[in-house]
Amino acid sequence: MGLKSSIYKILRIWNDVDAVKKGKVGKRIGRRVTGRAAGKTIRKLFK
């Protein structure tokens, strides 16, 4: 695992913890699911 991916992983966890503290977990999960679905759709279009 490279340095960049390690940093991204740490920041993702950090932001999850921050969302729990602020009570915005639902929004964050929704955005993640939407982003993944959009990524899969775009991948299929340009394959």
N, C-alpha and C positions, 0 to 999 in steps of 0.2 A: 504494500500500500504506500502510495507516494505521500509526500508532505501535504500537497494541496488537498487530496481527498481526506486525509486525517483531519485537517483544519475544518473542512466542510462538515465532517461527521460530528466533531466537537461542537461546532456552532449550531448544528441542527438540534442536538440534545439540549444545548444551552437555551435555545429559543423555545423548545418544548417546555422546559422548566419555567421559563418566563411567562409563557401562555397560561400555565397552570396557576401561577401566582396571580395573574391578572384576571383569571376566570374567562379566558377566551379560547379554550381548548377546542370547542365545537367549530369555531370559525377556522382555526388552523387545520383541523382534520379535514374539513370540507374543502379548503383550498388545496391541500395535498392530494386528495382523491381526484379533484377536478384536474389538477395539473398532470397527474399520472395518466388519466383517461385521455386528455388532450394530446399528450406525448405519444401514446400508443396509436391514436387516430392519425396523427401527422406522420408517424413512422410508416403506417400502412399505406398512406397516400403516396409517399415518395419512395416506396420500395422498388 
